[in-house]
């Protein structure tokens, strides 16, 4: 596998240099090669090979009809990088080979980026267009997330190098075309508990509000949240549809009753607030007149109509106090209690 990876890396890097010499900045997306690995041990071994074997072979590729690359700069995006070093790596990834060197920072663009699943989420470098995946990732979702880091703004090329000694890799090799034609169907199901009490606390208010707001054009405007008492049957319809869905999913009468009671409670709170508020809107405009029905999860305690901004939101951040004193220092006087502690979030 190591010998195959060396040849693949050399071929991709050298061919990209040929295109860059011929077409210039148009070929820049393929000048940075992203190497994806499933484990730190594989990545560490490949970094040594890139800095030694790959680098030495690149200097002689002109003899094989391709182009030489004399100084491949190697970086990695893994948990071994500190939190302060990761933004610097991301900044280097934005550098293009057309400029070659940034005069303001003195940084060169990266030739090879070696990464683990850290690159799968949150990395959005639009200029990347070339990736080599070593071995089939453990899940299809991870495979899609990782390979989608390239080709975001320009056509991308992903090369997968399978290990012949791993049965799973062999299976994917044999089913390569069919798997990639249908791999969105292969995404693993998430482990969720529909209509659980805590799930209802987090999402039921947003579901009810969305149903009411989208069911009738007269409720679609932001300022129309206070007009719900004009069409009371909308609440009855929403409660019936949601509880019917809960019945189909859970087949549990207790869970369905809990959903119905929570919906009735939310209805009563909504109508009560509409009666008390002259200008009730879905979202607060902060104009001193309009009051928002939905609350931001980052502001204050959780309320019945607190609505998540994203499905990735779970809990707000909390502050921790780190006490770095030793166990023998626990009995010191109160005047030293504040020393050695640091607030972090």
NORURGI-V78720 format. One record per residue. N is the residue number from 1. RES is the residue in three letters. BURIAL is b if it has 24 or more other C-alpha atoms within 12 Angstrom, else e. Layout:
n = <N | N>
res = <RES | RES>
burial = <BURIAL | BURIAL>
This chain:
n = <1 | 2 | 3 | 4 | 5 | 6 | 7 | 8 | 9 | 10 | 11 | 12 | 13 | 14 | 15 | 16 | 17 | 18 | 19 | 20 | 21 | 22 | 23 | 24 | 25 | 26 | 27 | 28 | 29 | 30 | 31 | 32 | 33 | 34 | 35 | 36 | 37 | 38 | 39 | 40 | 41 | 42 | 43 | 44 | 45 | 46 | 47 | 48 | 49 | 50 | 51 | 52 | 53 | 54 | 55 | 56 | 57 | 58 | 59 | 60 | 61 | 62 | 63 | 64 | 65 | 66 | 67 | 68 | 69 | 70 | 71 | 72 | 73 | 74 | 75 | 76 | 77 | 78 | 79 | 80 | 81 | 82 | 83 | 84 | 85 | 86 | 87 | 88 | 89 | 90 | 91 | 92 | 93 | 94 | 95 | 96 | 97 | 98 | 99 | 100 | 101 | 102 | 103 | 104 | 105 | 106 | 107 | 108 | 109 | 110 | 111 | 112 | 113 | 114 | 115 | 116 | 117 | 118 | 119 | 120 | 121 | 122 | 123 | 124 | 125 | 126 | 127 | 128 | 129 | 130 | 131 | 132 | 133 | 134 | 135 | 136 | 137 | 138 | 139 | 140 | 141 | 142 | 143 | 144 | 145 | 146 | 147 | 148 | 149 | 150 | 151 | 152 | 153 | 154 | 155 | 156 | 157 | 158 | 159 | 160 | 161 | 162 | 163 | 164 | 165 | 166 | 167 | 168 | 169 | 170 | 171 | 172 | 173 | 174 | 175 | 176 | 177 | 178 | 179 | 180 | 181 | 182 | 183 | 184 | 185 | 186 | 187 | 188 | 189 | 190 | 191 | 192 | 193 | 194 | 195 | 196 | 197 | 198 | 199 | 200 | 201 | 202 | 203 | 204 | 205 | 206 | 207 | 208 | 209 | 210 | 211 | 212 | 213 | 214 | 215 | 216 | 217 | 218 | 219 | 220 | 221 | 222 | 223 | 224 | 225 | 226 | 227 | 228 | 229 | 230 | 231 | 232 | 233 | 234 | 235 | 236 | 237 | 238 | 239 | 240 | 241 | 242 | 243 | 244 | 245 | 246 | 247 | 248 | 249 | 250 | 251 | 252 | 253 | 254 | 255 | 256 | 257 | 258 | 259 | 260 | 261 | 262 | 263 | 264 | 265 | 266 | 267 | 268 | 269 | 270 | 271 | 272 | 273 | 274 | 275 | 276 | 277 | 278 | 279 | 280 | 281 | 282 | 283 | 284 | 285 | 286 | 287 | 288 | 289 | 290 | 291 | 292 | 293 | 294 | 295 | 296 | 297 | 298 | 299 | 300 | 301 | 302 | 303 | 304 | 305 | 306 | 307 | 308 | 309 | 310 | 311 | 312 | 313 | 314 | 315 | 316 | 317 | 318 | 319 | 320 | 321 | 322 | 323 | 324 | 325 | 326 | 327 | 328 | 329 | 330 | 331 | 332 | 333 | 334 | 335 | 336 | 337 | 338 | 339 | 340 | 341 | 342 | 343 | 344 | 345>
res = <UNK | UNK | UNK | UNK | UNK | UNK | UNK | UNK | UNK | UNK | UNK | UNK | UNK | UNK | UNK | UNK | UNK | UNK | UNK | UNK | UNK | UNK | UNK | UNK | UNK | UNK | UNK | UNK | UNK | UNK | UNK | UNK | UNK | UNK | UNK | UNK | UNK | UNK | UNK | UNK | UNK | UNK | UNK | UNK | UNK | UNK | UNK | UNK | UNK | UNK | UNK | UNK | UNK | UNK | UNK | UNK | UNK | UNK | UNK | UNK | UNK | UNK | UNK | UNK | UNK | UNK | UNK | UNK | UNK | UNK | UNK | UNK | UNK | UNK | UNK | UNK | UNK | UNK | UNK | UNK | UNK | UNK | UNK | UNK | UNK | UNK | UNK | UNK | UNK | UNK | UNK | UNK | UNK | UNK | UNK | UNK | UNK | UNK | UNK | UNK | UNK | UNK | UNK | UNK | UNK | UNK | UNK | UNK | UNK | UNK | UNK | UNK | UNK | UNK | UNK | UNK | UNK | UNK | UNK | UNK | UNK | UNK | UNK | UNK | UNK | UNK | UNK | UNK | UNK | UNK | UNK | UNK | UNK | UNK | UNK | UNK | UNK | UNK | UNK | UNK | UNK | UNK | UNK | UNK | UNK | UNK | UNK | UNK | UNK | UNK | UNK | UNK | UNK | UNK | UNK | UNK | UNK | UNK | UNK | UNK | UNK | UNK | UNK | UNK | UNK | UNK | UNK | UNK | UNK | UNK | UNK | UNK | UNK | UNK | UNK | UNK | UNK | UNK | UNK | UNK | UNK | UNK | UNK | UNK | UNK | UNK | UNK | UNK | UNK | UNK | UNK | UNK | UNK | UNK | UNK | UNK | UNK | UNK | UNK | UNK | UNK | UNK | UNK | UNK | UNK | UNK | UNK | UNK | UNK | UNK | UNK | UNK | UNK | UNK | UNK | UNK | UNK | UNK | UNK | UNK | UNK | UNK | UNK | UNK | UNK | UNK | UNK | UNK | UNK | UNK | UNK | UNK | UNK | UNK | UNK | UNK | UNK | UNK | UNK | UNK | UNK | UNK | UNK | UNK | UNK | UNK | UNK | UNK | UNK | UNK | UNK | UNK | UNK | UNK | UNK | UNK | UNK | UNK | UNK | UNK | UNK | UNK | UNK | UNK | UNK | UNK | UNK | UNK | UNK | UNK | UNK | UNK | UNK | UNK | UNK | UNK | UNK | UNK | UNK | UNK | UNK | UNK | UNK | UNK | UNK | UNK | UNK | UNK | UNK | UNK | UNK | UNK | UNK | UNK | UNK | UNK | UNK | UNK | UNK | UNK | UNK | UNK | UNK | UNK | UNK | UNK | UNK | UNK | UNK | UNK | UNK | UNK | UNK | UNK | UNK | UNK | UNK | UNK | UNK | UNK | UNK | UNK | UNK | UNK | UNK | UNK | UNK | UNK | UNK | UNK | UNK | UNK | UNK | UNK | UNK | UNK | UNK | UNK | UNK | UNK | UNK | UNK | UNK | UNK | UNK>
burial = <e | b | e | e | b | b | b | b | b | b | b | b | b | b | b | b | b | b | e | b | e | e | e | e | e | e | b | b | b | b | b | b | b | b | b | b | b | b | b | e | e | b | b | b | e | b | b | e | b | b | b | e | b | b | b | e | b | b | e | e | b | e | e | e | e | b | b | b | b | e | e | b | b | b | b | b | b | b | e | e | e | e | e | e | e | e | e | e | b | b | b | b | b | b | b | b | b | e | e | e | e | e | e | e | e | e | e | b | b | b | b | b | b | b | b | b | b | b | b | b | e | e | b | e | b | b | b | b | b | b | b | b | b | b | b | b | b | e | e | e | e | b | b | b | b | b | b | b | b | b | e | e | e | e | e | b | b | b | b | b | b | b | b | e | e | e | e | e | e | e | e | b | e | e | e | e | e | e | e | e | e | e | e | e | e | e | e | e | e | e | e | e | e | b | b | e | e | e | e | b | b | b | b | b | b | b | b | b | b | b | b | b | b | e | e | e | e | e | b | e | e | b | b | b | b | b | b | b | e | e | e | e | e | b | b | e | e | b | b | e | e | b | b | e | e | b | e | e | e | e | e | e | e | e | b | b | e | b | b | b | e | b | b | b | e | b | b | e | b | b | b | e | b | b | e | e | e | e | b | b | b | b | b | e | e | e | e | e | e | e | b | b | b | b | b | b | b | e | e | e | e | e | e | b | b | b | b | b | e | e | e | e | e | e | e | e | e | e | e | e | e | e | e | e | e | e | e | e | e | e | e | e | e | e | e | e | e | e | e | e | e | e | e | e | e>
